[in-house]
Amino acid sequence: MEGAEKMESKDKPLKSQVAIRCAKAAILLSLLKSFPNRHFTTSIDDQREDKEMMMREIGDLKMELARERLKSKRIKLCGLMEVILQVMAVLSISTFLLVIVLMQG
C-alpha cells in the first residue's frame, strides 16, 4: 500500500507539469491560429521566422508531452509489477511454510 501512496504523491507534480505544458501548447496554438489576423509592424521575414519558431516550440512541447505520458505509463507499470511481485513472494513463503508444517506433522 505504501508503494501506491508513494506513486500517487510522485504523480501529482508530474500531472501538474503536464498540465502546465498542455496549457502552454494550447496558448501557442491559439496564438498561431490568430496570427494572420494580427497586424505587426515587423517585416514579412520576421513574421515567417516568428511563425517557424512557434511551430518548432509547439512541436517540442508536443514531443515533451508524449515523453511525459510515456514516463507516467512506465511508472504505473512498475508499480503494478511491484505489487505482483509482492503477492508472489507472500504466496511462495506461505506455501513453503505450509509444506514444512505438513512434512513435520
Phi and psi in radians as a Rosetta constraint file:
Dihedral C 1 N 2 CA 2 C 2 CIRCULARHARMONIC -1.104 0.35
Dihedral N 2 CA 2 C 2 N 3 CIRCULARHARMONIC -0.628 0.35
Dihedral C 2 N 3 CA 3 C 3 CIRCULARHARMONIC -1.092 0.35
Dihedral N 3 CA 3 C 3 N 4 CIRCULARHARMONIC -0.713 0.35
Dihedral C 3 N 4 CA 4 C 4 CIRCULARHARMONIC -1.147 0.35
Dihedral N 4 CA 4 C 4 N 5 CIRCULARHARMONIC -0.702 0.35
Dihedral C 4 N 5 CA 5 C 5 CIRCULARHARMONIC -1.165 0.35
Dihedral N 5 CA 5 C 5 N 6 CIRCULARHARMONIC -0.685 0.35
Dihedral C 5 N 6 CA 6 C 6 CIRCULARHARMONIC -1.132 0.35
Dihedral N 6 CA 6 C 6 N 7 CIRCULARHARMONIC -0.685 0.35
Dihedral C 6 N 7 CA 7 C 7 CIRCULARHARMONIC -1.108 0.35
Dihedral N 7 CA 7 C 7 N 8 CIRCULARHARMONIC -0.741 0.35
Dihedral C 7 N 8 CA 8 C 8 CIRCULARHARMONIC -1.131 0.35
Dihedral N 8 CA 8 C 8 N 9 CIRCULARHARMONIC -0.685 0.35
Dihedral C 8 N 9 CA 9 C 9 CIRCULARHARMONIC -1.225 0.35
Dihedral N 9 CA 9 C 9 N 10 CIRCULARHARMONIC -0.534 0.35
Dihedral C 9 N 10 CA 10 C 10 CIRCULARHARMONIC -1.325 0.35
Dihedral N 10 CA 10 C 10 N 11 CIRCULARHARMONIC -0.550 0.35
Dihedral C 10 N 11 CA 11 C 11 CIRCULARHARMONIC -1.263 0.35
Dihedral N 11 CA 11 C 11 N 12 CIRCULARHARMONIC -0.468 0.35
Dihedral C 11 N 12 CA 12 C 12 CIRCULARHARMONIC -1.051 0.35
Dihedral N 12 CA 12 C 12 N 13 CIRCULARHARMONIC -0.887 0.35
Dihedral C 12 N 13 CA 13 C 13 CIRCULARHARMONIC -1.137 0.35
Dihedral N 13 CA 13 C 13 N 14 CIRCULARHARMONIC -0.598 0.35
Dihedral C 13 N 14 CA 14 C 14 CIRCULARHARMONIC -1.136 0.35
Dihedral N 14 CA 14 C 14 N 15 CIRCULARHARMONIC -0.751 0.35
Dihedral C 14 N 15 CA 15 C 15 CIRCULARHARMONIC -1.140 0.35
Dihedral N 15 CA 15 C 15 N 16 CIRCULARHARMONIC -0.672 0.35
Dihedral C 15 N 16 CA 16 C 16 CIRCULARHARMONIC -1.186 0.35
Dihedral N 16 CA 16 C 16 N 17 CIRCULARHARMONIC -0.660 0.35
Dihedral C 16 N 17 CA 17 C 17 CIRCULARHARMONIC -1.129 0.35
Dihedral N 17 CA 17 C 17 N 18 CIRCULARHARMONIC -0.735 0.35
Dihedral C 17 N 18 CA 18 C 18 CIRCULARHARMONIC -1.115 0.35
Dihedral N 18 CA 18 C 18 N 19 CIRCULARHARMONIC -0.707 0.35
Dihedral C 18 N 19 CA 19 C 19 CIRCULARHARMONIC -1.119 0.35
Dihedral N 19 CA 19 C 19 N 20 CIRCULARHARMONIC -0.701 0.35
Dihedral C 19 N 20 CA 20 C 20 CIRCULARHARMONIC -1.111 0.35
Dihedral N 20 CA 20 C 20 N 21 CIRCULARHARMONIC -0.765 0.35
Dihedral C 20 N 21 CA 21 C 21 CIRCULARHARMONIC -1.146 0.35
Dihedral N 21 CA 21 C 21 N 22 CIRCULARHARMONIC -0.666 0.35
Dihedral C 21 N 22 CA 22 C 22 CIRCULARHARMONIC -1.099 0.35
Dihedral N 22 CA 22 C 22 N 23 CIRCULARHARMONIC -0.726 0.35
Dihedral C 22 N 23 CA 23 C 23 CIRCULARHARMONIC -1.112 0.35
Dihedral N 23 CA 23 C 23 N 24 CIRCULARHARMONIC -0.736 0.35
Dihedral C 23 N 24 CA 24 C 24 CIRCULARHARMONIC -1.078 0.35
Dihedral N 24 CA 24 C 24 N 25 CIRCULARHARMONIC -0.759 0.35
Dihedral C 24 N 25 CA 25 C 25 CIRCULARHARMONIC -1.108 0.35
Dihedral N 25 CA 25 C 25 N 26 CIRCULARHARMONIC -0.701 0.35
Dihedral C 25 N 26 CA 26 C 26 CIRCULARHARMONIC -1.128 0.35
Dihedral N 26 CA 26 C 26 N 27 CIRCULARHARMONIC -0.718 0.35
Dihedral C 26 N 27 CA 27 C 27 CIRCULARHARMONIC -1.109 0.35
Dihedral N 27 CA 27 C 27 N 28 CIRCULARHARMONIC -0.782 0.35
Dihedral C 27 N 28 CA 28 C 28 CIRCULARHARMONIC -1.123 0.35
Dihedral N 28 CA 28 C 28 N 29 CIRCULARHARMONIC -0.675 0.35
Dihedral C 28 N 29 CA 29 C 29 CIRCULARHARMONIC -1.127 0.35
Dihedral N 29 CA 29 C 29 N 30 CIRCULARHARMONIC -0.720 0.35
Dihedral C 29 N 30 CA 30 C 30 CIRCULARHARMONIC -1.172 0.35
Dihedral N 30 CA 30 C 30 N 31 CIRCULARHARMONIC -0.647 0.35
Dihedral C 30 N 31 CA 31 C 31 CIRCULARHARMONIC -1.132 0.35
Dihedral N 31 CA 31 C 31 N 32 CIRCULARHARMONIC -0.673 0.35
Dihedral C 31 N 32 CA 32 C 32 CIRCULARHARMONIC -1.175 0.35
Dihedral N 32 CA 32 C 32 N 33 CIRCULARHARMONIC -0.646 0.35
Dihedral C 32 N 33 CA 33 C 33 CIRCULARHARMONIC -1.183 0.35
Dihedral N 33 CA 33 C 33 N 34 CIRCULARHARMONIC -0.648 0.35
Dihedral C 33 N 34 CA 34 C 34 CIRCULARHARMONIC -1.580 0.35
Dihedral N 34 CA 34 C 34 N 35 CIRCULARHARMONIC 0.063 0.35
Dihedral C 34 N 35 CA 35 C 35 CIRCULARHARMONIC -1.015 0.35
Dihedral N 35 CA 35 C 35 N 36 CIRCULARHARMONIC -0.828 0.35
Dihedral C 35 N 36 CA 36 C 36 CIRCULARHARMONIC -1.148 0.35
Dihedral N 36 CA 36 C 36 N 37 CIRCULARHARMONIC -0.422 0.35
Dihedral C 36 N 37 CA 37 C 37 CIRCULARHARMONIC -1.363 0.35
Dihedral N 37 CA 37 C 37 N 38 CIRCULARHARMONIC -0.309 0.35
Dihedral C 37 N 38 CA 38 C 38 CIRCULARHARMONIC -1.485 0.35
Dihedral N 38 CA 38 C 38 N 39 CIRCULARHARMONIC 2.606 0.35
Dihedral C 38 N 39 CA 39 C 39 CIRCULARHARMONIC -1.914 0.35
Dihedral N 39 CA 39 C 39 N 40 CIRCULARHARMONIC 1.981 0.35
Dihedral C 39 N 40 CA 40 C 40 CIRCULARHARMONIC -1.861 0.35
Dihedral N 40 CA 40 C 40 N 41 CIRCULARHARMONIC 2.690 0.35
Dihedral C 40 N 41 CA 41 C 41 CIRCULARHARMONIC -1.540 0.35
Dihedral N 41 CA 41 C 41 N 42 CIRCULARHARMONIC -0.058 0.35
Dihedral C 41 N 42 CA 42 C 42 CIRCULARHARMONIC -1.373 0.35
Dihedral N 42 CA 42 C 42 N 43 CIRCULARHARMONIC 2.914 0.35
Dihedral C 42 N 43 CA 43 C 43 CIRCULARHARMONIC -1.338 0.35
Dihedral N 43 CA 43 C 43 N 44 CIRCULARHARMONIC 2.984 0.35
Dihedral C 43 N 44 CA 44 C 44 CIRCULARHARMONIC -1.115 0.35
Dihedral N 44 CA 44 C 44 N 45 CIRCULARHARMONIC -0.638 0.35
Dihedral C 44 N 45 CA 45 C 45 CIRCULARHARMONIC -1.118 0.35
Dihedral N 45 CA 45 C 45 N 46 CIRCULARHARMONIC -0.724 0.35
Dihedral C 45 N 46 CA 46 C 46 CIRCULARHARMONIC -1.117 0.35
Dihedral N 46 CA 46 C 46 N 47 CIRCULARHARMONIC -0.658 0.35
Dihedral C 46 N 47 CA 47 C 47 CIRCULARHARMONIC -1.120 0.35
Dihedral N 47 CA 47 C 47 N 48 CIRCULARHARMONIC -0.739 0.35
Dihedral C 47 N 48 CA 48 C 48 CIRCULARHARMONIC -1.105 0.35
Dihedral N 48 CA 48 C 48 N 49 CIRCULARHARMONIC -0.743 0.35
Dihedral C 48 N 49 CA 49 C 49 CIRCULARHARMONIC -1.111 0.35
Dihedral N 49 CA 49 C 49 N 50 CIRCULARHARMONIC -0.734 0.35
Dihedral C 49 N 50 CA 50 C 50 CIRCULARHARMONIC -1.093 0.35
Dihedral N 50 CA 50 C 50 N 51 CIRCULARHARMONIC -0.742 0.35
Dihedral C 50 N 51 CA 51 C 51 CIRCULARHARMONIC -1.123 0.35
Dihedral N 51 CA 51 C 51 N 52 CIRCULARHARMONIC -0.763 0.35
Dihedral C 51 N 52 CA 52 C 52 CIRCULARHARMONIC -1.103 0.35
Dihedral N 52 CA 52 C 52 N 53 CIRCULARHARMONIC -0.706 0.35
Dihedral C 52 N 53 CA 53 C 53 CIRCULARHARMONIC -1.113 0.35
Dihedral N 53 CA 53 C 53 N 54 CIRCULARHARMONIC -0.750 0.35
Dihedral C 53 N 54 CA 54 C 54 CIRCULARHARMONIC -1.099 0.35
Dihedral N 54 CA 54 C 54 N 55 CIRCULARHARMONIC -0.737 0.35
Dihedral C 54 N 55 CA 55 C 55 CIRCULARHARMONIC -1.088 0.35
Dihedral N 55 CA 55 C 55 N 56 CIRCULARHARMONIC -0.731 0.35
Dihedral C 55 N 56 CA 56 C 56 CIRCULARHARMONIC -1.118 0.35
Dihedral N 56 CA 56 C 56 N 57 CIRCULARHARMONIC -0.749 0.35
Dihedral C 56 N 57 CA 57 C 57 CIRCULARHARMONIC -1.141 0.35
Dihedral N 57 CA 57 C 57 N 58 CIRCULARHARMONIC -0.698 0.35
Dihedral C 57 N 58 CA 58 C 58 CIRCULARHARMONIC -1.100 0.35
Dihedral N 58 CA 58 C 58 N 59 CIRCULARHARMONIC -0.770 0.35
Dihedral C 58 N 59 CA 59 C 59 CIRCULARHARMONIC -1.066 0.35
Dihedral N 59 CA 59 C 59 N 60 CIRCULARHARMONIC -0.749 0.35
Dihedral C 59 N 60 CA 60 C 60 CIRCULARHARMONIC -1.097 0.35
Dihedral N 60 CA 60 C 60 N 61 CIRCULARHARMONIC -0.741 0.35
Dihedral C 60 N 61 CA 61 C 61 CIRCULARHARMONIC -1.141 0.35
Dihedral N 61 CA 61 C 61 N 62 CIRCULARHARMONIC -0.668 0.35
Dihedral C 61 N 62 CA 62 C 62 CIRCULARHARMONIC -1.119 0.35
Dihedral N 62 CA 62 C 62 N 63 CIRCULARHARMONIC -0.739 0.35
Dihedral C 62 N 63 CA 63 C 63 CIRCULARHARMONIC -1.140 0.35
Dihedral N 63 CA 63 C 63 N 64 CIRCULARHARMONIC -0.718 0.35
Dihedral C 63 N 64 CA 64 C 64 CIRCULARHARMONIC -1.131 0.35
Dihedral N 64 CA 64 C 64 N 65 CIRCULARHARMONIC -0.674 0.35
Dihedral C 64 N 65 CA 65 C 65 CIRCULARHARMONIC -1.114 0.35
Dihedral N 65 CA 65 C 65 N 66 CIRCULARHARMONIC -0.734 0.35
Dihedral C 65 N 66 CA 66 C 66 CIRCULARHARMONIC -1.098 0.35
Dihedral N 66 CA 66 C 66 N 67 CIRCULARHARMONIC -0.709 0.35
Dihedral C 66 N 67 CA 67 C 67 CIRCULARHARMONIC -1.108 0.35
Dihedral N 67 CA 67 C 67 N 68 CIRCULARHARMONIC -0.735 0.35
Dihedral C 67 N 68 CA 68 C 68 CIRCULARHARMONIC -1.121 0.35
Dihedral N 68 CA 68 C 68 N 69 CIRCULARHARMONIC -0.700 0.35
Dihedral C 68 N 69 CA 69 C 69 CIRCULARHARMONIC -1.117 0.35
Dihedral N 69 CA 69 C 69 N 70 CIRCULARHARMONIC -0.727 0.35
Dihedral C 69 N 70 CA 70 C 70 CIRCULARHARMONIC -1.106 0.35
Dihedral N 70 CA 70 C 70 N 71 CIRCULARHARMONIC -0.738 0.35
Dihedral C 70 N 71 CA 71 C 71 CIRCULARHARMONIC -1.051 0.35
Dihedral N 71 CA 71 C 71 N 72 CIRCULARHARMONIC -0.764 0.35
Dihedral C 71 N 72 CA 72 C 72 CIRCULARHARMONIC -1.082 0.35
Dihedral N 72 CA 72 C 72 N 73 CIRCULARHARMONIC -0.732 0.35
Dihedral C 72 N 73 CA 73 C 73 CIRCULARHARMONIC -1.128 0.35
Dihedral N 73 CA 73 C 73 N 74 CIRCULARHARMONIC -0.702 0.35
Dihedral C 73 N 74 CA 74 C 74 CIRCULARHARMONIC -1.121 0.35
Dihedral N 74 CA 74 C 74 N 75 CIRCULARHARMONIC -0.716 0.35
Dihedral C 74 N 75 CA 75 C 75 CIRCULARHARMONIC -1.094 0.35
Dihedral N 75 CA 75 C 75 N 76 CIRCULARHARMONIC -0.761 0.35
Dihedral C 75 N 76 CA 76 C 76 CIRCULARHARMONIC -1.110 0.35
Dihedral N 76 CA 76 C 76 N 77 CIRCULARHARMONIC -0.713 0.35
Dihedral C 76 N 77 CA 77 C 77 CIRCULARHARMONIC -1.120 0.35
Dihedral N 77 CA 77 C 77 N 78 CIRCULARHARMONIC -0.725 0.35
Dihedral C 77 N 78 CA 78 C 78 CIRCULARHARMONIC -1.103 0.35
Dihedral N 78 CA 78 C 78 N 79 CIRCULARHARMONIC -0.689 0.35
Dihedral C 78 N 79 CA 79 C 79 CIRCULARHARMONIC -1.110 0.35
Dihedral N 79 CA 79 C 79 N 80 CIRCULARHARMONIC -0.731 0.35
Dihedral C 79 N 80 CA 80 C 80 CIRCULARHARMONIC -1.112 0.35
Dihedral N 80 CA 80 C 80 N 81 CIRCULARHARMONIC -0.763 0.35
Dihedral C 80 N 81 CA 81 C 81 CIRCULARHARMONIC -1.094 0.35
Dihedral N 81 CA 81 C 81 N 82 CIRCULARHARMONIC -0.660 0.35
Dihedral C 81 N 82 CA 82 C 82 CIRCULARHARMONIC -1.089 0.35
Dihedral N 82 CA 82 C 82 N 83 CIRCULARHARMONIC -0.764 0.35
Dihedral C 82 N 83 CA 83 C 83 CIRCULARHARMONIC -1.119 0.35
Dihedral N 83 CA 83 C 83 N 84 CIRCULARHARMONIC -0.763 0.35
Dihedral C 83 N 84 CA 84 C 84 CIRCULARHARMONIC -1.076 0.35
Dihedral N 84 CA 84 C 84 N 85 CIRCULARHARMONIC -0.762 0.35
Dihedral C 84 N 85 CA 85 C 85 CIRCULARHARMONIC -1.122 0.35
Dihedral N 85 CA 85 C 85 N 86 CIRCULARHARMONIC -0.669 0.35
Dihedral C 85 N 86 CA 86 C 86 CIRCULARHARMONIC -1.126 0.35
Dihedral N 86 CA 86 C 86 N 87 CIRCULARHARMONIC -0.738 0.35
Dihedral C 86 N 87 CA 87 C 87 CIRCULARHARMONIC -1.109 0.35
Dihedral N 87 CA 87 C 87 N 88 CIRCULARHARMONIC -0.762 0.35
Dihedral C 87 N 88 CA 88 C 88 CIRCULARHARMONIC -1.092 0.35
Dihedral N 88 CA 88 C 88 N 89 CIRCULARHARMONIC -0.687 0.35
Dihedral C 88 N 89 CA 89 C 89 CIRCULARHARMONIC -1.131 0.35
Dihedral N 89 CA 89 C 89 N 90 CIRCULARHARMONIC -0.764 0.35
Dihedral C 89 N 90 CA 90 C 90 CIRCULARHARMONIC -1.107 0.35
Dihedral N 90 CA 90 C 90 N 91 CIRCULARHARMONIC -0.764 0.35
Dihedral C 90 N 91 CA 91 C 91 CIRCULARHARMONIC -1.122 0.35
Dihedral N 91 CA 91 C 91 N 92 CIRCULARHARMONIC -0.708 0.35
Dihedral C 91 N 92 CA 92 C 92 CIRCULARHARMONIC -1.123 0.35
Dihedral N 92 CA 92 C 92 N 93 CIRCULARHARMONIC -0.804 0.35
Dihedral C 92 N 93 CA 93 C 93 CIRCULARHARMONIC -1.127 0.35
Dihedral N 93 CA 93 C 93 N 94 CIRCULARHARMONIC -0.761 0.35
Dihedral C 93 N 94 CA 94 C 94 CIRCULARHARMONIC -1.147 0.35
Dihedral N 94 CA 94 C 94 N 95 CIRCULARHARMONIC -0.664 0.35
Dihedral C 94 N 95 CA 95 C 95 CIRCULARHARMONIC -1.121 0.35
Dihedral N 95 CA 95 C 95 N 96 CIRCULARHARMONIC -0.767 0.35
Dihedral C 95 N 96 CA 96 C 96 CIRCULARHARMONIC -1.054 0.35
Dihedral N 96 CA 96 C 96 N 97 CIRCULARHARMONIC -0.805 0.35
Dihedral C 96 N 97 CA 97 C 97 CIRCULARHARMONIC -1.134 0.35
Dihedral N 97 CA 97 C 97 N 98 CIRCULARHARMONIC -0.660 0.35
Dihedral C 97 N 98 CA 98 C 98 CIRCULARHARMONIC -1.121 0.35
Dihedral N 98 CA 98 C 98 N 99 CIRCULARHARMONIC -0.734 0.35
Dihedral C 98 N 99 CA 99 C 99 CIRCULARHARMONIC -1.101 0.35
Dihedral N 99 CA 99 C 99 N 100 CIRCULARHARMONIC -0.738 0.35
Dihedral C 99 N 100 CA 100 C 100 CIRCULARHARMONIC -1.090 0.35
Dihedral N 100 CA 100 C 100 N 101 CIRCULARHARMONIC -0.770 0.35
Dihedral C 100 N 101 CA 101 C 101 CIRCULARHARMONIC -1.122 0.35
Dihedral N 101 CA 101 C 101 N 102 CIRCULARHARMONIC -0.753 0.35
Dihedral C 101 N 102 CA 102 C 102 CIRCULARHARMONIC -1.171 0.35
Dihedral N 102 CA 102 C 102 N 103 CIRCULARHARMONIC -0.600 0.35
Dihedral C 102 N 103 CA 103 C 103 CIRCULARHARMONIC -1.251 0.35
Dihedral N 103 CA 103 C 103 N 104 CIRCULARHARMONIC -0.535 0.35
Dihedral C 103 N 104 CA 104 C 104 CIRCULARHARMONIC -1.394 0.35
Dihedral N 104 CA 104 C 104 N 105 CIRCULARHARMONIC -0.499 0.35
